[in-house]
Amino acid sequence: MNKVSRLSDFFIIIYFTISLGIALQIGGTNWDIIWHGVNDIDSFLTPPHIVLYSGVLLVIILNILGIYFWYKDQAASLKINNNQIFSLKFKNIPSGLKLSIIGSLFEISSGFFDSWWHSNFGFDGLLSPPHLIIGMGMLISIIGVFVGINHYKLMYPLQTQKKIFKITSTITYAVLWMVSINITFMFTLPYSEGQFFNFNPDSLLAIITSVIITPVITIGIFLHALKTLESRFIFSSITGSFMIIQIASTIVSNEYFTSLLPFYILNILPALVCDFIVNYNKKRYCSNKYVKKKLHNGNIVLFIIMPIFLVTLYFPWTVNIYKIYYEIEDDTFESIHTFNELLPIFILPILIPATILVSLIILIAFNQLSSKTYSKTLANNKQI
């Protein structure tokens, strides 16, 4: 194995482990919401916070390792000694690592801020300044990983067939998906009334925001994954990774939702159907200049299938967004009853059609953009 191959493998392992660290963070965040509901107490040193900040610590350590070995590699390439190594400018560090570092700094500052906030303002809600800072830190960090693995793919295209790259890409998409959705939930869930501040959203605005943003994020993740990943199980692998985090942090972390585990696992079925459709279309349409357009038209059904199941995939958070508008007074751990109440009056007649409509609008916009890009590419090729 040559030096370039070893270095590329090292950095993809760095990005893989950073993704796991951010998965710990988002899992700890979801568990923290459940913890508040079960214990009705709050302090800085709780088990969910320990998991969350363990993930932060892991990301920090991996960032330090990544920067150290990048500097060492650059020093060897430029033939400078160790005393001159820090003459290399920070701006030359790979963008993925820089973003991950910035995200980590957000998360570290939020930890001190959160401790100070608890000391001065007591119990806080889901949407509070320190929680928003750590949410943005997680988002910046996972975007850094996303940028890093895409740069890796451009620099080392032959290495992308390795299992470690495919696994890292899958986990990164899943974590980016969950972090983005959770930030949306911060602004839409009715959990933001603290001891001194109430940041709860308007109930109707929360529903509208959720119905629009949730499918936009979900479809955006899978549209990009379809363009960049080479796998027969893109939908099921990303969705399965998402579900593992959600199961560990939300479903089995308490006695109220554990019995739902067999039913929650069924959320993998629409993802498997989507994979079947993608693979069927790939076999049906041979490679030619029209294949992308045909695949977009043939796969339109899969982007209708996925959003329909979002209410159960994101359970219990979704139903708790909708319940306030309909004046359902169940708490979080009565979400099964909330779901049954909302099913005939909102989920079936309003939510699912609205989600399908939003999905179709996204697809039409994407197809229009793709057609323009394809036309420009053809024009440029003719000029050449």
C-alpha positions in Angstrom: 0.0 0.0 0.0 1.5 3.4 -1.1 1.7 6.5 1.0 -1.3 8.2 -0.7 -3.5 5.2 -0.2 -2.6 5.0 3.5 -3.2 8.7 4.0 -6.6 8.5 2.2 -7.6 5.5 4.3 -6.6 7.3 7.5 -8.7 10.4 6.7 -11.8 8.3 5.8 -11.4 6.5 9.2 -11.2 10.0 10.8 -14.4 11.1 9.1 -16.1 7.8 10.0 -15.3 8.2 13.7 -16.4 11.8 13.7 -19.7 10.7 12.2 -20.0 8.2 15.1 -19.2 11.0 17.6 -22.0 13.2 16.1 -24.3 10.2 16.2 -23.6 10.0 20.0 -24.4 13.7 20.3 -27.7 13.6 18.5 -28.7 10.3 20.3 -27.9 12.0 23.6 -30.0 15.0 22.6 -33.0 12.8 21.8 -32.5 10.8 25.0 -32.3 14.1 27.0 -35.8 15.1 25.8 -37.1 11.7 27.0 -35.1 12.1 30.3 -36.8 15.4 31.0 -40.2 13.8 30.5 -39.4 10.8 32.7 -37.5 12.5 35.6 -38.9 16.0 35.4 -35.6 17.3 36.7 -32.6 18.9 35.0 -29.0 19.3 35.8 -25.8 19.4 33.7 -24.4 15.9 34.7 -27.2 13.6 33.6 -26.7 10.4 31.6 -28.0 11.9 28.3 -25.6 14.9 28.8 -22.7 12.5 29.4 -23.5 10.6 26.2 -23.8 13.9 24.3 -20.6 15.4 25.5 -18.7 12.1 25.2 -19.6 12.5 21.5 -18.3 16.1 21.6 -15.0 14.9 23.2 -14.6 12.1 20.6 -15.1 14.6 17.7 -12.6 17.0 19.3 -10.0 14.2 19.7 -10.5 13.1 16.1 -10.2 16.7 14.8 -6.9 17.1 16.7 -5.6 13.8 15.2 -6.7 14.8 11.7 -5.0 18.2 11.9 -1.8 16.7 13.4 -1.4 14.1 10.7 -2.4 16.6 8.0 0.4 19.0 9.2 2.9 16.1 9.4 2.0 15.0 5.8 2.3 18.6 4.5 5.6 19.0 6.3 7.0 15.9 4.7 5.8 16.9 1.3 7.3 20.4 1.6 10.5 19.1 3.3 10.2 21.4 6.4 11.2 20.4 9.9 9.0 20.0 12.9 9.9 23.5 14.2 8.5 25.0 11.0 5.4 22.9 10.9 3.1 25.5 12.3 4.1 28.0 9.6 1.6 26.2 7.5 -1.6 28.3 7.5 -4.9 27.2 9.1 -6.7 28.2 5.9 -4.9 25.4 4.0 -6.4 22.7 6.3 -9.0 20.6 4.4 -12.4 22.3 4.5 -14.1 19.3 6.0 -11.8 19.3 9.0 -12.1 23.1 9.4 -15.9 22.9 9.5 -15.7 20.0 12.0 -13.4 22.1 14.2 -15.7 25.1 14.0 -18.7 22.9 14.9 -16.7 21.5 17.9 -16.0 25.0 19.2 -19.7 25.7 19.0 -20.4 22.6 21.0 -17.7 23.2 23.7 -19.0 26.8 24.2 -22.6 25.5 24.5 -21.5 23.1 27.3 -20.3 26.0 29.5 -23.2 28.1 28.4 -25.7 25.3 29.3 -24.2 24.9 32.7 -24.3 28.6 33.3 -27.9 28.8 32.0 -29.1 26.0 34.4 -27.4 27.7 37.3 -29.0 31.1 36.6 -32.4 30.2 34.9 -33.0 26.6 36.1 -34.9 24.2 33.9 -34.8 25.2 30.2 -36.9 24.0 27.3 -35.9 22.3 24.1 -35.3 25.6 22.2 -33.0 27.6 24.4 -29.8 29.6 23.4 -27.3 26.9 24.6 -29.3 24.1 23.0 -29.5 26.0 19.7 -25.8 26.6 19.8 -25.0 22.9 20.2 -27.5 22.0 17.5 -25.8 24.3 15.1 -22.4 22.9 16.2 -23.6 19.4 15.4 -24.9 20.6 12.0 -21.7 22.4 11.1 -19.6 19.3 12.2 -21.6 16.8 10.2 -21.5 19.1 7.1 -17.8 19.2 7.6 -17.7 15.4 7.4 -20.0 15.5 4.4 -17.7 18.0 2.6 -14.7 15.9 3.6 -15.9 12.6 2.2 -17.0 14.3 -1.0 -13.5 15.8 -1.3 -12.1 12.3 -0.7 -14.3 11.0 -3.5 -12.9 13.6 -5.9 -9.3 13.1 -4.8 -9.3 9.3 -4.6 -12.0 8.0 -6.9 -10.5 4.5 -6.9 -10.8 4.3 -3.1 -14.6 4.8 -3.1 -15.3 1.2 -3.7 -13.9 0.3 -0.3 -16.4 -0.8 2.3 -15.1 1.8 4.8 -16.0 4.6 2.4 -19.5 3.3 1.7 -20.2 2.8 5.4 -18.9 6.2 6.3 -21.0 7.8 3.6 -24.1 6.0 4.7 -23.7 7.0 8.4 -22.9 10.6 7.4 -26.1 10.8 5.3 -28.1 9.3 8.2 -26.6 11.6 10.8 -27.0 14.7 8.6 -30.6 13.7 8.1 -31.3 13.3 11.8 -29.4 16.5 12.9 -31.3 18.6 10.3 -34.7 17.1 11.3 -33.9 17.6 15.0 -33.1 21.3 14.4 -36.5 21.6 12.7 -38.1 19.9 15.7 -36.4 22.5 18.0 -38.6 25.2 16.3 -41.8 23.1 16.1 -42.2 20.9 19.2 -44.1 22.3 22.1 -41.3 21.6 24.6 -39.6 25.0 24.9 -41.3 26.4 28.0 -38.6 26.8 30.6 -38.6 28.0 34.1 -38.3 31.7 33.1 -38.7 31.7 29.3 -41.3 30.3 26.9 -40.0 29.8 23.4 -42.9 27.5 22.3 -44.0 28.1 18.6 -47.4 29.0 17.4 -49.2 25.7 16.9 -50.4 26.3 13.3 -47.0 27.8 12.2 -45.3 24.7 13.7 -47.5 22.3 11.6 -46.9 24.3 8.4 -43.1 24.4 9.1 -42.9 20.7 9.8 -45.0 19.7 6.8 -42.8 21.7 4.4 -39.3 21.4 5.9 -39.4 17.7 6.9 -40.0 16.3 3.4 -37.6 18.9 1.9 -34.8 17.6 4.1 -35.6 14.0 3.6 -35.9 14.1 -0.2 -32.8 16.3 -0.4 -30.8 13.7 1.5 -31.9 10.9 -0.8 -31.6 12.8 -4.0 -28.0 13.6 -3.3 -27.3 10.0 -2.1 -28.7 8.6 -5.3 -26.3 10.8 -7.3 -23.2 10.0 -5.3 -23.5 6.5 -3.7 -23.0 3.3 -5.6 -25.1 0.7 -3.7 -28.1 -1.5 -4.2 -29.5 -0.5 -0.8 -29.1 3.3 -0.6 -32.6 3.9 1.0 -32.6 1.0 3.4 -29.0 1.5 4.6 -29.4 5.2 5.3 -32.9 4.7 6.8 -31.6 1.7 8.9 -28.8 3.8 10.3 -31.2 6.6 11.2 -33.5 4.1 12.9 -30.7 2.6 15.0 -30.0 6.0 16.5 -33.7 6.7 17.0 -34.4 3.3 18.6 -31.4 3.5 21.0 -32.2 7.1 22.1 -35.9 7.3 22.0 -37.7 4.0 21.7 -35.9 1.6 24.1 -34.5 4.3 26.4 -37.7 4.3 28.5 -40.4 1.9 29.5 -43.2 3.7 27.7 -42.1 3.1 24.1 -40.2 -0.2 24.4 -43.3 -2.2 23.4 -43.4 -0.3 20.1 -40.0 -1.6 18.9 -41.5 -4.4 16.6 -43.8 -1.9 15.0 -41.1 0.8 14.7 -38.8 -1.6 12.9 -41.5 -1.8 10.1 -40.4 1.7 9.0 -37.6 0.0 7.1 -40.2 -1.5 4.7 -40.8 1.7 2.6 -37.1 2.1 2.3 -36.8 -1.5 1.0 -39.5 -0.8 -1.5 -37.7 2.3 -2.7 -34.5 0.3 -3.2 -36.4 -2.2 -5.2 -37.8 0.5 -7.4 -34.4 2.0 -8.0 -32.7 -1.3 -8.8 -35.6 -2.3 -11.0 -35.3 0.9 -13.0 -31.6 0.5 -13.3 -32.0 -2.9 -14.9 -34.9 -1.8 -17.1 -33.1 1.2 -18.6 -29.8 0.5 -20.1 -27.1 3.2 -20.0 -27.7 6.0 -22.5 -27.9 9.7 -22.6 -31.6 9.6 -21.6 -31.1 7.4 -18.6 -31.1 10.1 -15.9 -34.3 11.6 -17.1 -36.0 8.2 -17.3 -34.8 7.3 -13.9 -36.2 10.5 -12.4 -39.5 9.8 -14.0 -39.5 6.2 -13.1 -38.5 6.9 -9.5 -41.0 9.6 -8.7 -43.2 7.1 -6.8 -40.4 6.4 -4.3 -40.3 10.0 -3.2 -44.0 9.8 -2.6 -43.6 6.6 -0.6 -40.9 7.9 1.8 -42.7 11.1 3.1 -45.9 9.1 3.8 -44.1 7.2 6.5 -42.4 10.2 8.1 -45.0 10.5 10.8 -44.0 7.0 12.1 -40.3 7.2 11.3 -40.0 10.3 13.5 -42.3 9.0 16.2 -43.1 10.2 18.8 -41.9 13.8 17.9 -44.2 14.3 14.9 -47.5 13.7 16.6 -46.5 16.0 19.5 -46.1 18.8 17.0 -49.6 18.4 15.7 -51.4 17.8 19.0 -51.4 21.4 20.3 -53.4 22.8 17.4 -56.0 20.1 17.9 -56.0 20.7 21.7 -55.0 17.2 22.6 -53.6 17.3 26.1 -51.7 14.0 26.1 -48.1 14.1 27.3 -45.2 12.7 25.3 -45.5 9.2 26.7 -49.2 9.1 25.6 -48.1 9.6 22.0 -49.8 6.3 20.8 -53.1 7.7 21.9 -52.2 11.0 20.3 -51.5 9.2 17.0 -54.8 7.4 17.1 -56.6 10.7 17.8 -54.9 12.5 14.9 -55.1 9.7 12.4 -58.7 10.3 11.1 -58.8 14.1 11.6 -55.3 15.2 10.4 -52.8 12.5 9.4 -54.9 10.8 6.7 -57.0 13.7 5.3 -54.4 16.5 5.6 -50.9 15.5 6.5 -50.3 12.8 3.9 -51.8 14.7 0.9 -49.9 17.8 1.9 -46.6 15.9 2.2 -47.1 14.3 -1.2 -47.8 17.7 -2.7 -44.6 19.2 -1.2 -42.6 16.2 -2.4 -44.0 16.5 -5.9 -43.1 20.2 -6.0 -39.5 19.4 -4.8 -39.2 16.8 -7.6 -40.5 19.1 -10.3 -38.1 21.8 -9.2 -35.2 19.2 -9.1 -36.1 17.9 -12.6 -36.3 21.4 -14.0 -32.9 22.2 -12.5 -31.4 18.9 -13.8 -32.8 19.5 -17.3 -31.2 23.0 -17.4 -27.9 21.6 -16.2 -28.0 18.7 -18.7 -28.8 21.2 -21.6 -25.9 23.4 -20.6 -23.6 20.4 -20.5 -24.7 19.3 -24.0 -24.2 22.9 -25.3 -20.7 23.0 -23.8 -19.8 19.7 -25.2 -20.9 20.8 -28.7 -18.7 23.9 -28.4 -15.8 21.8 -27.5 
